[in-house]
Amino acid sequence: MRYSLLCFAFIFLCISATAQVTSIDAVILSTNVNYPDSFISAAAAEKIGVPVLLTNKDSIPNETMNEIEILNAKTIYIIGGPAVVGVGVEDELKNKGYDVIRIWGMTRYGTSSEVAKYFWSEGSDEAVIVADNTETPERGNSDFVITARDLAKSINRPLLITSNDTLSSSVYDTLKSLGVKRVKLVGNFDNSIINELNDMGIEISEKFSGNASEVARRIREKIKSRTRAEGNKTRLVVVAVANWKDKISAPYHPGNSVTRLISNESQIPRLIEDIKSSDYEDIKVVGIPWLADDICDALVAQGIDVECITGNVTRVAARMVEKEIFRIQKIREKFKNGISKIADKLKERVEEINQTCIEFFELANSTIDALEENITDIQEYRNIIRELNYKRTECLDSISRGNYTRARDMAQRIKSNVEMMRWRLRNLTRPEFQRRIEWEIRSIAVAGREIERVRSLTEDLKNRTRGVREEVISAKKHEIKKEMETTTTIRGRHGISINVTTPTSIEIHVPRR
């Protein structure tokens, strides 16, 4: 009996310890509709130590929801706008009692910028910038972005996305806001980007350009070299891919890890050579089942230990979280131990947080006032304004209490809710909505230089005009003076004469003796 009780107690303690270790208070939820958001999320996940799970646009897959519940998460960070993670998904999570914070922009450039500013709100001396377009996922540079994700994770810095020929306004603003001093570039950037960064006083510490597979190899070698120098081993995730969607099967794998994309069987021998020469600590294969199985079979035949995880992308992402949760938990604990330093940094930005809370609330008010006659369900929007007012009050109260982390979170909620409201009303404000998208994409640096050039030319023209005007006025005054001058001579005794010239001149002549 005593033995049974001891066994029961031991099992209970083991289960309790496991449950305690595997629970985590926050999760990042990203879309399976595109690839940039999940890779942007991975860099943030590495910083704060949370898993990345995937969702459909309009519904949360069972495997994702089950994992959230198993982890006992309280806060869900949604990365991406309503076009890729629908309002229904957010509402479902809120109705289940989760604290939801959505972070997004109108484009992938804007979303990468907003994620960087939120999760690196204390600032960052360095960032990784990758070249990608705003086309459909099929026409994007997913190979570059997934490689840039690994690089950003390895140095614990934000991942920013911009076009290859223009530093977007949103990225420009983020680099300034975070105080970035150095960047690593991934992709085939034009010299115009280099010039813009130089004009900002930002050093380009490394540049990875050329063929995508060669860029990936160079970055893998760099990460492996750094990991080896730290006395650790690198972990490898092999992704069997047929298209961009397969690449997000493992959106986030924590720690010192690299990714290898395999698109056909002919690439397997090179993979085996790499593994045998690299001394990887842990190898996982994910992606499309038929190719992933072939890769696993080939590795096992060579005596290489490997773990194969296949299925649809949301299921694989959930399985990866299960496999990696202990490593993620350690990162989370480390992050929480340093959160007081982040709060100290936020104190320096309290005025910016305060302005965000106030200005976005006022923007919501002015938007509804301007469109009131055209909104059929106006009461719904009045209720949104009322809720925003509560959030604004809590934001300002948090600032007054010195809870700057809470104030930042409230500012993000207000900002996201206002942007969501305006997004829902986009058909009534289409020109402004389009301008917002263009702002995220176009180059503020180029525009800024053009403005300065025009301003300089204008100032020069003003100075020259002022000089000409002064010359004309002076000449005119002289001419008028001549016309107005009259001279009167007054003669006195002893040959003394006085010439009085009006209006201002008097000459006295005294003869010599």
DRENFINU-23493 format. One record per residue: y, x, z of N, C-alpha, C in turn. Coordinates in pm, whole numbers, plus 50000, padded with zeros to 5 digits. Layout:
// DRENFINU-23493
YXZYXZYXZ ...
This chain:
// DRENFINU-23493
498795008350000500005000050000501265008750000 501225018950091502365027950098502565035149965 501435039349903501485046349774502105037349667 501715024449669502255014849571503745013149588 504185012349716505615010749741506395022949695 505825034849720506495047149676506615047549525 505515043749458505545043549311506585033749259 506615021949324507585011749282509015016749303 509235023149418510575028349448510965039149348 510005047749314510275058549218510645052849081 509855042849038510125036548908511495029848909 511815023049020513105016149032514265025949022 514115037349093515165047449090515335053248952 514235055548883514295061048747515005051448652 514635038448664515265028348578516745027348608 517095027548738518505026448777519295038348727 518705050348741519405062448696519615062148547 518585057648473518695056948328519775047148287 519775035348354520775025248321522175030248348 522315037948459523635042948495524125053248393 523215061848349523605072348256523905066848118 523105056948073523265052047936524375041847921 524905036548029526015027148016527295034747984 528155028247909529425034547872530465023447859 531685026047899532655015147914533395011347787 533255019047679534005016047557533185019447433 533495012647325532805014547197533835013447086 533675021446982534485019746860533665011646760 534295001446704533654992946605534374994746471 533624998946371534205001446240533484993046135 534034992846016533524984245910532444991045827 531574982845768530644988045667531114984345526 532374979845516532944975945387533514987945312 533914998445385534395010645322533905022645403 534215034745357533765046645430534855053545513 536155053145475537135061245549537225057645697 537205044645730537445040545868536395045945965 535125046045923534085050946013534195066046034 534625073445932534765087945947536015091546028 537085083746009538275085246094537895082546240 537085072146259536645068346394535865079446461 535065086746383534205097146440535015108046508 536145111846447536995122146508537535117146642 537955104446646538455098746772537335097446875 536135093546829534995092046920534635105246986 534725116146911534425129346966535445133147074 536675128647058537715132047156537525124647287 537245111447280537215103547403535795100647452 534775104247372533405102447415532935088047416 532945081647298532415067947286531595067047158 530645057647151529845056047029530645049146919 530175050746796530725043346681529635034246627 529915021346625528985011446569529635004746449 528814998746364529304992746240529184977546244 530094971046172530064956446164530294951946020 529814939745991530184933345865531624928645876 532174924345765533564919745769533714907145854 532824897445835533024884345897532034881046009 531114890046038530154887346146529634900546202 529274900146330528744912146396527224911946384 526624922146323525164922446310524484922346447 523304916646453522584915646580522354929246645 521964939346564521684952546620522934958846682 524094955946623525354961146678525694954146808 525594940746809525924933146930524964936547043 523694938147010522704941747112523044955247175 523454964647093523774978047144525004977647235 526004969647197527194968147281526814962647418 525914952847418525484946747544524644956447627 523764963947562522934973747634523804984447700 524844988647628525734999047680526644993847791 526704980647805527564974447907529034978247885 529444978547758530824982247724531784971347769 532994975547803534044966247844535164965447740 535454976947678536544977747580535974980647442 536454973247343536044975447204537274979347123 537244991247066538304995546975537874991846833 538594982746770538334979546630539204988546544 538574996146456539315004846365539304998546226 540474994746179540584988446048541254974846056 541884970845948542624958245944541744946245916 542334934345911541574921945891540934920945754 541344929145659540714928945527539314934945531 539014943145633537694949545642536924945545768 537644942045875537024936345995537784923446023 537174912245990537874899445993538334895046131 539274885746132539804880246257538684873646337 537704867746268536594861146336535784870646422 535624883146377534894893146456535664896246584 536964898046571537794900846688537764889146786 537884876946734537864865046820536524863646892 535434866446822534104865546884533994874947004 534484887046987534414896847095535294892647213 536484887547183537384882847290536774871147364 536144862047290535514850347353534344854347443 533734865747413532644870747497533154878447618 534484879747628535064886247745535384900947729 535274906247607535584920347586537084922447571 537544933947617538934938047599539034944847463 539714938447369539724943347230541074949547196 541034961647143542234968447094541994971946948 542804966146860542644969046716543694979346675 543244989346600544125000046553543975000846402 545074999046329544934998146184546265000046112 546135002745982547275003145892546954994845769 547904993745679547684985945558546754993045459 546685006245468545845014345380545065024245465 544145031545402543395041845476544325052745526 545435055145454546415064945502547045060145632 547435047345632548055041645751547085040845868 545825037045841544845036045949544565049746010 544415059945928544175073445982545365077746069 546565074146029547755077846105547825070446238 547535057446236547595049546359546525054046458 545335057246408544255062246496544675075446560 545255084246481545695097246534546765095446641 547735086746616548825084846712548345078246841 547345069646831546855062946951545965072147035 544955078046973543985085947050544495100047082 545505104647010546155117347043547605114747083 547805104447163549165100447200549885111347279 549135120647338549755131747410550225142747316 549895141547187550265151547088549085160247048 549225167246936548175176146888548815187446808 548445199746840549045211146771548455213246632 547295206946606546595209246480545985196246430 545775195346299545135183546240544385187846115 543445179446074542735181245947543235170545850 543645174745731544105165245629543155165945510 542675154445466541745153845354542355145545241 542065149645119542585142645001541655131244963 542225119344951541465107644905542445097944842 541945089244755542815079244692542645065844761 543375055844715543275042444774542525032944683 541675038544598540875030344508539705024044584 538815017444511537615011744571536735023144623 535825020244718534965030844773534195038444666 533785031444560533015038044455533815048944384 535135047544384535985057044312536695066844406 536325066544533536965075244630536295088844641 536855097244728536315110744750535525111244880 534475103144888533725101945013533085115045056 532665123444960532045136244996533025145145071 534275145545024535295153545094535575147845233 535655134645243536035128445370534955130445476 533685129345437532605131245535532555145745583 532855155045494532895169245533534095172045623 535235165945589536435167645672536215161845811 535435150945818535105145245949534395155546037 533405162445981532675172646058533625183546107 534555187546020535505198046056536435193446168 536955181246155537865175846258537135174546392 535895169846389535105168646512534905182246578 534655192346496534325205546550535495212046624 536725208146589537895213746658538585203346745 537985191346752538505180646839539955177046804 540205175246675541555172046627541515159746537 542655153146516542665141046434542405143946287 541855133846219541605134446076542595125246006 543415130845918544415123145844544055123045696 544335111745631544015110245489545295107845410 545435114945299546565112845209546095115445067 546955112744970546575115444831546645130344804 546095134644692546045148944664547375154444613 548305145644574549565150544518550805146244596 550615137944700551765132944776551405131844924 552225137445009552055135745153552635122145189 551765112645222552215098945242553185097945359 554035087745355555035085845460554385084445597 553255077145602552595074845731552055087845788 551475096445704550955109245750552105118545788 553155118645708554345126645739554885123045877 555025110045901555535105146028554625109146144 553305108646122552345112046227552395126946260 552475135346159552575149746182553795153046267 554905146246238556135148246316555955143046459 555405130946469555265124446599554355132246694 553265137746641552305144946725552705159446750 553715164246678554125178046695553135187946637 552525184346524551515192946461552165205646407 551555217046439552075230046394551215236246282 549915232646281548985238446183548085227446128 547675229046002546735219545943545655227045865 544495220745858543425225345771543305215045659 543325219645535543295210645420541895210445359 541395198345331540095196645267540295188345142 540005194145025540175186944899541065194844805 541185189644685541945196644580543385191644577 544205197244664545605193244676546475200244573 547495193044525548505199044438549445207844520 550155216544451551115225244519552235217244587 552485205144538553545196944598553255194144745 551975192144780551605189944920551885202545001 551515214044946551755226745014553235228545042 554055225544941555505227044955556065217645061 555565205245063556055195645162555715200145303 554495205145322554095209945455554925222145495 555165231045399556005242745428557415238545468 557945228545398559285223645430559345217745571 558205212645618558145207045754557945217845859 557735230145814557485241045908556065241145962 555135235045887553725234345930552915244845855 552175252645932551345263245875550025257445822 549605262045706548295258245652547325269245695 546565266545801545705276945859544475279445773 543955269045708542805270445619542865259945510 542325263645394542295254345281540915254745218 540265243245212538925242145153539035233645026 538945240144911539095232944784538025237544687 537905229944577536905233144475535875222144464 534665225944424533565216544412533205210844549 532935197644555532695191044684531505196944758 530435200144687529245205644753529525219744806 530335227444732530685240944778531605240244900 532535230844898533415228845014532575225145136 531605216245116530735212145227529955224145282 529465232645194528715244545238529595253845320 530815256145273531735265145345532055259745484 532285246745493532615240845623531405241045716 530205238545661529005239545744528855253645801 529065263645716528925277445762529965280845868 531155275545852532215278245950531865272146086 531375259746083531005253046209529825260246274 528845264146194527685271346249528105284646311 529015291646244529485304446295530215302846428 531075292646437531805290246561530845286446674 529875277946641528905273646742528075285446792 527685294046699526895305946735527705315146826 528995316546796529865325146877530005319847019 529865306747035529955300547167528625300947242 527605306647176526295307647239525465295047228 525805286347132525085273747114524445273046976 523635262846957523005260546828523595248046764 523595247946632524145236546557523065226146532 523475213646533522575202646504522845197646363 521805192946295521915189146154521525174546135 522365167346060522035153746017521955153845865 520785151045812520575150245668520685135545628 521545132645531521765118845489521245117145346 520235108745330519705105645198520585094845135 521235098145024522255089144970521985085344825 522325072944794522345068344655523755064144617 524555060244718525945056344695526745058744823 528045055144820528925058044934528455051245062 527845039345050527485031745169526425038845252 525515046045185524485053245258525085064245346 526255069145308526875080345381527365076345520 527575063245543528055059045674526895055045766 525665058245726524495055045809524625061245948 525135073345952525335080146081526815083446092 527645073446125529095075746125529535086346225 528805087346338529205096946440527985102946507 527885116146502526875123446579527625134146657 527555133746789528455141546874528145156446878 529135163846926528935178046952528935186746828 528275198246840528245208146732527235204046626 527665195746534526755190546432527395191146294 526535192146193526995192346054526165182345974 526685178845856526025169045770525625175545639 524455171645591523995176245459523615164045378 524265161945264523975150545177522925154345074 521895145945061520835148144963520745135544876 520925137144746520935125544658519695124544569 518885135144564517645134444486516655144844536 515415143544494514335152144544514505166744505 515205169344395515365183144349516185191644447 516925185044536517755192444632517005196044761 515795190944776515035193144900514675207944921 514225215444818513905229644841515075237644896 516285235244845517465242344897517725238445043 517485225945076517645221245213516685228845305 515445230345261514445237445342514865251945363 515385258445260515865272245272516985273245376 517915263645370519035263545465518525262045608 517595252945628517075250345763516355262745818 515555269145735514785280745780515685292645813 516835293345748517725304745771518815301945875 518855289645927519995285846012519655283746159 518415282346195518035280346335518745268246396 518595256746331519195244446385518465240146512 519215234046603518645229546729517955216046717 518475207446633517995193646625518245188746483 517235182646423517375177946284517005163246277 517915155346220517655141146198517875138146050 517055129145997517205124645858517445109645860 518515105245794518855091045787519145087545641 519345074545616519745070345481518725061345416 518765060845283517885051745210516415055545236 515585045745269514235048645319513375057145226 513315053845096512365060945010512685075745001 513975079344989514345093344979514275100245116 514695093045220514625098745356513175101945393 512255093045357510835095545387510325107845312 510735109445187510325121145109510855134045173 512095133545219512685145245284511915148745412 511645138545492510925140745618509535146545592 508835141045493507495146045460507545160645418 508545164145337508675177945289508965187545404 509805183345498510145191845612508945193645705 508245182745731507065183545818506005192645756 505855191945624504885200445555505215215245571 506485218245597506915232145618506915235845766 506385226945850506325229645993507655228046064 508555220346007509895218246064509905205146143 510315205746268510425193646350511615185346302 511395172546280512445163946227512245149746279 513335142546294513275128446334513855120046222 513085110346176513505102046063513955088346114 515175084046075515725071046116516205063945989 515515053345951515875046445827516105031645852 516655024945751516975010745761518365008345704 518894996145724520254993545676521255001245762 522465002845712523425012045775523775008045918 523904994945945524264990846080523124993546178 521884991746132520734994346219520605009246248 520795017446144520705032046163521795036846258 523015031546241524125035446329523795032146475 523215020246498522845016246634521745025246690 520765028646607519695037646650520225051546684 521195056146606521805069246633522495069246769 523135058146803523775057146935522725058347045 521605051547028520535052347128520055066647146 519945073947036519445087647040520465097347101 521745094347082522795103947119523575100047244 523195089347311524035083847418524255093747532 523285102047564523455111447675524525121847642 524525126747519525555136247478526935129647477 526985117247428528255109947425528785107847567 527865104547658528245102247797528895114647859 528355126347828528925138847882530345141047830 530555138047701531895139447644532845129647711 532345117547738533175107247803533605111747942 532675117248017532995121948152534045132948149 533885142048054534855153048041536235147548005 536265137647916537545131547877538215124947997 537455117548075538035110548190538555120248295 537905131648308538365141748404539735147348366 540065146848237541345152148192542385141548162 542095129148199542995118148159544335118748231 544385125148348545665126248420546655134748341 546145144848269547035153148187547605145048071 546785136048017547265127447909548355118247961 548145112848083549155104048143550475111448163 550395124248202551615132148219552355133748087 551595135847980552205137047847552825123847803 552145112747835552675099647798553995096747868 554155102347986555405100448060556595105547979 556355116347903557425121947821557765112747703 556845103547670557055094747554557305080347598 557715078747723557845065347779558895057047704 559965063447657561005056047586560465050647453 559635058547387559015054147261558095042147286 557305042747393556415031547428557245019147460 558305020947536559195009947572559785003347448 560235011547354560835006347231559814998647148 558575003647143557524996647068557294982647124 557204981647256556964968647320558104958847290 559324963647296560484954847277560694951447129 560684961747045561054959646905560024951346829 558734953246857557734945246786557754930746832 558064928446960558214914647006559394908046935 560494915246924561674909846855561384907646707 560574916546648560194914946508559394902046489 558484899246581557694886946573558604874746582 559534875046675560474863946692561294861546566 561854872246513562714870846395561914866246273 560644870746264559794866546152559554851546155 559204846446272558924832046285560204823846264 561314828546318562584821446300562954820446152 562724831346078563094831645937562194822845851 560924821445893559954814245810559594800445865 560264796245969559884784046040559724771945948 560644770145856560604758445768559424758645673 558854770645648557764771745552556384772745617 556354772945752555074774145823554614760245866 553444756345821552944742945853552454741945997 551744752246045551214752046182552114760346274 553384756646281554374764546353554044765846502 553434755446561553134755946704552144767246736 551204769546646550244780446666550984793846677 551984795646592552724808146594553664808946714 554164797546759554964797546882554094801747001 552844797547000551914801747106551664816847100 551604822146979551434836646964552634843947023 553824838646996555044844647052555004844447204 554544833247260554464832047406553484842447463 552354844147396551374854047442551924868247429 552654870747320553274883847302554304886747412 554984876347455555974878147562555294882347692 554114876547720553354880747838552974895547828 552524899447709552134913447689553334922747701 554464918447648555674926647659556054928547806 555994917747883556314918548025555364928148097 554074927248064553094936148127553334950648087 553724952647962554034966147914555184972247994 556264964548008557444969548080557144971348229 556334962248285555944963748426555094976348447 554204979048352553354990948362554205003548359 555235003448276556145014948270556845016748404 557345005748460558065006648588557155011248701 555845008248691554895012448795554365026548770 554725032348655554245045748624552845046148566 552325034448524550995033848461551185034848310 551385047048262551775049148123550605046948026 549385049348072548225046747987548105031947958 548275023748063548235009248045549385004647955 550545010347974551705006747891551435009947745 550825021547719550495025247581549525015147520 548515011047598547545001247548548214987947518 549124983647605549824970947582550724972047459 551354983547442552194985547323551364984547196 550154990247199549274989547083548834975247056 548544967647161548154953647144549294945647082 550494947647133551654940347079551854943846932 551834956646903552034961246765550974955546672 549704956346713548614951346629548704936246610 549014928946717549104914346708550244909946617 551364916946625552504913546540552174916546394 551564928046370551174931446232550144921446179 549244917046266548244907146225548914893846189 549894889846270550624877546243551344878346109 551984889646086552714891445960551754892345842 550574897845867549564898445761549114884245723 548954875645822548554861845795549644854345718 550894858545736552014852045668552434859445541 551564868245492551944877145381552314869545254 551744857645234552094849945114553534845045117 554094844145238555494839945251556454851745249 555914863645266556764875645269556194886345177 555724882245061555004891544974555804904044937 557094902944900557834915244867557874925144984 558124919945105558174928745222556794934645251 555754926345235554384930945257554044942245161 554444940645036554184951044936554954963744967 556184962145018556984973945054556314981745166 555684974545260554994981245371553834989745319 553084984245224551974991745165552505004045092 553565002145016554155013344941554685024045036 555235019645152555745029445249554625038545298 553445032745324552335040745373551865050845269 551995047345142551435055745036552425066044985 553675061944963554615071044897555045082344989 555695092244931556065104245006557455102845065 557535102645196558845102345262559505116145256 558675126645247559225140145241559985142145111 559365137944999560035139044870561285130444868 561125118144918562285109144924563375115145012 562955121145123563925127145215564695138445150 563955146945076564635158045008565585152844901 565175142144832566045136344729567295130444793 567095123844907568245118244979569205129345021 568635140345073569465151645115570205157744996 569495158544882570125164144762571295155444718 571055142244714572125132944675573265133544776 572895134244905573925134945009574765147544995 574075158744963574775171444945575715170944825 575195165244715576035163944595577225154744622 576955143944696578025134544728579095141144814 578645149044913579585155845002580405166044924 579725173144833580425183044751581465176244662 581045164744606581975157144521583165152144603 582875147744726583955143244814584945154544842 584395166444872585265177844902586125181644782 585455181744664586205185144543587255174544514 586875161944531587815150944508588975151644606 588605154944733589645156044835590635167044800 590105178444748590975189544710591905185844596 591325179144495592145174844382593195164844427 592775155544514593705145344562594855151644639 594515161744722595565168344800596535175744710 595975181844601596855188844506597785178944437 597205167444396598025157144329599105151944423 598685149144547599655143844645600755154044671 600365166844683601355177244709602345178344594 601775177944471602645178844353603575166844345 603015155244376603815143044371604925143344475 604565148144595605575149244700606705158544657 606315169644594607315179344549608235173144445 607585165344355608355158744249609325148544308 608805140744404609655130644467610785137244544 610405148344610611395155544689612545160344600 612165165644482613185170444389614105159244344 613455147444319614245136044272615195131144380 614775132344506615565126944616616615136744666 616465149544632617355159644689618795158044636 619755158344727621185159044692621815169844779 622685177644718623295188744793624805186244808 625245187744930626685186344960627175199445019 628285204644962628825217445010630085214745091 630065220245211631235218845299631835232745316 633095234245277633765247245286634705247345406 634645258545475635505259845592636395272145580 636995275945690637865287545693637065300445677 637785310745641637235324345630636085325245530 636045316145431635045316945325633675311845363 633565305745480632255300545523631995287145455 630765285845398630395273145335629035268545389 628865255545396627595249645443627065240645333 625825243845284625165235345185624155226345256 624355213545251623435203945314622655196945203 621295199545203620425193245103619575182745173 619765170445137618965159845199617615158945127 616565156145206616695151245343616545162045449 616135174745417615725183545527616365197245528 617075201345425617475215345414618965217145443 619255227345526620655231045554620775246045536 621705250645451621935264945430623385268145469 623545278845546624885283145588625165296845526 626245298045451626615310645386627835316545455 627685328845502628795335945567629095348345484 630315349645429630635361245344630655374145425 630255385345361630275398345426631705403345434 631925410945537633255416645554633155431645550 
